[in-house]
Amino acid sequence: MYKPVNLSTDIYYVGVNDRKTSLFENMWPLDKGVSYNSYVIADEKVAIIDTVEAGQFEKWLAKVRAILNGRNVDYLVVNHMEPDHSGAIRILTELYPEMEIIGNKKTIPMIEGYYGITENCKLVKEGDSIELGNNKLSFYQVPMVHWPESMVCFEENNQILFSSDAFGSFGTLDGGIFDDELDFDSYIDEMRRYYSNIVGKYGNPVQKALQKLGGLNIKMIAPSHGPIYRENIERMIKMYDQWSKYEGEEGVVIAYASMYGNTEEMAEVTARAIAEEGIKNIKVYDVSKTHPSYIISDIFKYKGLILGSPTYSNELHPNMESLALKIQHMGISNHYYGVLGSFTWAGAAAKKLNVVAETLKWEVVAEAVEEKHALKADKYEACRELGKAMAEKLKA
């Protein structure tokens, strides 16, 4: 038994929730779970848009069969080959052997590589379309949002964009499926954490995709994770535009590693000085306690960043080194930056943290502050000056 969730007369949501998986891509915490969204168009011809993660197949198939009521599947549209969306392809081809699989020139080799499928694959190019009856799907390539084969499809009659990973979010859909059925604002942090950690490296491809799709009159966005948008479309696109341009809000993230509390004290002093200058959005994180995905999400949100670390065996503290490498790998641009460091016999942390700014071409607001042993008066004042300099930049 399944009461269908309609996007329109012939189009249905058949997604599933996953509250058991702990880590997305075996990296990113899923404290609030995740949804795998899939869609069925049951017109004169039947098309399924993406499948789900293989472990969720039975729940998903029950929903699909409830809608089809014995009908065969004519097309499977593969917008994205990541296994959380393509995991049920092989089983589906066994159930519907005459079904055609629709993908682009980069999708088809992946289908063979992952699942050994070479037959009944239909190649589509930019702007191609298929007629289903009352519904017509047109295809647009959005490479590196976030894999090279990524594409989206647009149903022209109802003006629904099936956006694949674009506009996705962590978090299960707890009753509400559409954005106007739930507390949209409560999803924004998980939307940004999803974007920043999954797609965030690819700001330029996202900008190109936004420009390409900007000419479509979109009345609904149906992504592969998270809510379906029919009320907050302009707001969501605006956030994606801002995030992909790395245009942070007024605020600062202070992320530190501290073994015995000395670097932590430097971070606290700096944060207080920033607050005294009128900056209210200050996020302070201990990198040994908070998963990098949450820190990176706030780095995308706010314009300022200060990193602090003790010297550990002539290197950065390992947890700070991990965060610093992730930030550089993502190529985050357009930030103000400051550095805090401490050491006992030989200082190296500040020098190594300065490399982040050099690599990403960030503006350094003040000279790095590095203290030997415990924090003393002169470096206490230097921390305060760093905080003031950051605040001045943010307010300028």
N, C-alpha and C positions, 0 to 999 in steps of 0.2 A: 504494500500500500504506500502510495506516495502522492501527495497533493502538489501538482506542478507549480513551479515558480516561473511566471511568465514575464519575459522582457517585452514581448509583443504577442500578437495572436499565434504566430507559428514558432516563436523563439523562446527557448526555455533554459533556465539555469539548472545545471545538474552537478554542481560542485560538492565537495566534501570537506569536512573539518578534520584536522589532525591535532589532537591534544596530547599525543603520546611521544612524538619525536622531540628530543631535547635540543638538538642542534640542527639548524638549517645549513645545508652543504657541509655538515659536520664541523661547522665553525661558529655560527651565529646563534646565540641562545634564543629559544622560543618560549619565553616565560608565559606568553599569552597564546601560544599555539600558532597555527597557520592554516589558511584555507587553500585548497587546490580547486580552482574554478574551471569548469568545463561547460560547454553550451551545445544544445541540440536545436537545429532548425528542421522542423518536421513539415515541409512544404510538399509540393508534388514530388520533389526529390528530397532525400534526407541527408543532411550534413551534420557531422559532429565537429566542433571546433575544440581541438586539443583534448587529451585524455588527462589522467591523473597519475600520481605516484603509484607504483605497482602494488604496494601494500594496502592501498585504499580501493583496489579494483572492485571488490564485491559490492561495497556500498554504492559506488559510482554506477556500476552496471545495473543494479536494481532500479536506480532512478532513470537511467536511459531506457531500459526495457518498459518501464511503466508508461513512458511517453510514446514509445514506438508501437506498443501494443501489437507486436508480431511483425511489423514492417522491417524490411532490410535497410541497411545503411548504404547509401550511394557514395558518399564522400567522407573522408576524414581529413580535415584541414589541420596541418601541422604548422602552427605559427612559430614554435620554438621547440628545439630538440632536447633541452635539459630534461633529465629523467623524471623530475617531479611533474612534468607535463606530458612526457612521451612514454612513461613507464608501462602503459597498458596497450601500446600499439600492437605488439606481437600477438597478445591474446585476442585483441579485437579482430585482427586479420584472420585468425583461425575461426572466429565466430561468424564473420561476414567475409568470406573469401573473395567475393566479387567486388568488394568495396575498393574504390580508387583512393589512393593517398595523395593529397595535394601538398606540394612543397616547392621551394625554389631550388636553384642550381647548387646551393650549398647545403640545403636540407637533405636532398636525395642521397648523396654519399654518406651522410651521417646515419640515415635510416638503415642503409646496408651495413655500415660499420657497427652500429649498436645492436641491431636486431636481425641482421642477415636477410633483410627483405629487399628484393630487387624487382618484383613484379607488381603490376597495377599501380605504378607511381606516375602521377601526372605533374609535369613541370609547369609552373606558372612564373611569369615575368612581371616586372613592375607595370601596374595598371591593368593587368589581365583580370578577367572576371568570369564567373560562372553563374548561370541562371538556374534557380531552384524552383521557380514558379512565380509566386508573388515576391519572392525575395531574391536579391542579386548581391553576390559577394564580389568585391573588388580588392585586389591585393597590392600592398605597398611594402617595399623593403625598408627595414630600419636596422641596418647592420650595427653591431656592437651595442645594442640596447637589449640585452647585454652580451649576446653571442653573435658571431659573424653571420649566421643564417637567420637571425631574428626578423620576423615580418609581422605585419598586422593585417587584418581584413576589415573592410567597411561594408556593412549591409545598407544599401542605398535607399531602400524603401522606407525603413524605420530610422535610418541615420544613426546606426549603432556602430561604434568603433570597438572591435575586439582587439584589445591593445597588447595582449601577451603580457610580458613582465613590466612593460611601461605602466606607470600609475598604480603599481601593486603595493601591497602592504603586508607586514607581518600581522598576526592576530587572527583568531578564528572569527567567524560570523555567527554570533550568538543569538540567533533568532532573526535579527535584521539582516537582510541581504543587500538592500539598496541604501544609499547614503542618507536618504531622508527618513529611513526607518530606525536609525541608530544615532548615537551621540557622535557626530562626525569629528568634533574637536578632540575626542578621546582617542581617535585613531591617528592623529597627525604625527605624534612622536614616533609611532611604529611605522608610519609611512616614510618619514624621513630617515629612520634607522634602516629600513629596507632599501630606500634609494641610495643612501650614502655608502652603505657597505656592499651592495650588490651591483648597482649601476654607477655609483659615484665617480669611478675612474674615467667614465666615458662622457664627460661633459660636452665635448664638441659633437660627437654623434647624437647625443640627446638634442642639442640645439638644432642640428640638421633635421632630425625627425620632427621636432615641433614646427619648424618652418614648412616642411613638406606637408604635414597633416593640417596645417593652419588654414588651408583652403577648403577643407571639408566642413560642412554644416553639421557638426556633431551634436546630437541630442541625448546620447547616452554613451558612456565609456564602460566597457565590460572587460576588466583586466583578468589576469590569471591568478592573482592573489588579492584578497581583501574585498572591500565593498564595491558594488556596481554604482557608478556615479550618474545621477540624473538631475541633481539639484546643484551640486558644487563643482560643476565641470570647469567653469572659468577660474575658480579659486584653485583647483588642483593644477591646472595648466600653469597658472601664475607661479605656484610654488615650485613646480618642475623647472620653469624658466629661471627662477631665482637660484635654485640649488645647482643647476647645471652651469650657471655663470659664476658660481662660488661667491654670490653676493650676500655676505653674512649680515645679520642684524647687529645693532649696537649691543655688545656684550663680550665677555671673555671667558674662555675655558682655561683653567689652571690645572694641569695634570702633572702629578709628581710621583716619584718613587722615593721611599725613605725607609732605611733600615732601623735607625735608632731615634728618629724624630727630628733631626736637625734640618733636613731638606723640607720636611713638613712645616716646620716653624717658619722657614723662609717663605713658603707658599702662603701661609696664614697672614704674615706681615704684609706681603704684597697685595693679597686680596683685600685686606682692610684699607690700604691706601687707595685702591681703585674705588672702593665703596665710598670713601670720604670725598671723592671727586664727583660723586653723583651717578656713577654707573650702577644700575640695579641688577642687571643680568650677569651674575658671576657664578660660574659652576666650577667647584673644586673637586678633583677626583684623585684618589689614591689608585694608581695603576695596578697595584697588587690586589685590590679589592673589587674593582669595577671592570667588567669585560670591555675590551677595546671598542666593541661595536657601539656601545652607548656613548663613549667619549667621542668617537669619530662622528656620530650623529650630531652631537652638539658643536663639534668643530665646523660642520657644514652650516649649522644654524647661526653661529656667532662669528664676528669679524676678528676678534682678538684671540691669541693663543700664547700661553706661557707654559713651557715645559721645564721640569726640574728633576735632577737626578744626582745621587751620590756617585762618586767614582767607585767602581766595583771591579777589582782585579785589572786595573788600568783600562776599563771599558765602562760603558753605561751599565746601570743596573739592568739585568736581563729583561725585566718586564717593561721598563722604559724603552730599551732598545727595540723590543718587539713593536711597541706602539709607534716609535719614530720611523721604523722601516715601513709599517703599514701606511702611515701618512705620506711618506715619500713615494711609495708604490702607487698610491691613488692619484698622485699628481695634483693634489689640492692647491689651488692658486688663490691669490688676491686676499692675503691675510696680513695682519700686524702680529709681530712676534717678539717674544722675550725669553730669556734663558736664566734659570737658577741652577746652581751646582754646589756640591760640597765634597770634601775629601779629608783624609786623615794624613797621608804621607806624600801622595803624588796626585795632582789634579788632572783629570782628563775629561770629565763629564761635560763641562761647559763647551769645550772645544768641539766635542763630538755632536752636541746638540746644535751648535752653530751651523753644522753641515746641513741641517734640515732647511734653514732659511736660504743657504747658498744653492741647494738643489732646486728648491721650489721658487726661488727668486722673491721671497717674502721681504717686506720692509721690517727691519729690526728697529724697535722703538728706543732702545737704550742698550748700553754695553752690558754684556752678561755679568751677573753677580755670582761669584764663586767664593765660598767661605771654607777656610781650613778649620777643622774641629767644630766646636759649637758656634752658634751665631753670636757675634759681638757687635758693639755699637756702630762701628763704621759700616759694616755690611748690612746691619739692620736699617740704617738710613739709605743705603744703596737699594735695598729691596723696596723701600717706600718710594724712592725716586723712580724705580722701574714701574711701579704701580701707577704713579702719577703720569708718567710718560705714556703709558698705555691708555689711560683714561683720556688724556688730551687728544691722542690720535683718534680714539673712538668718537669723541665729541666733535672733532673738527669737521 
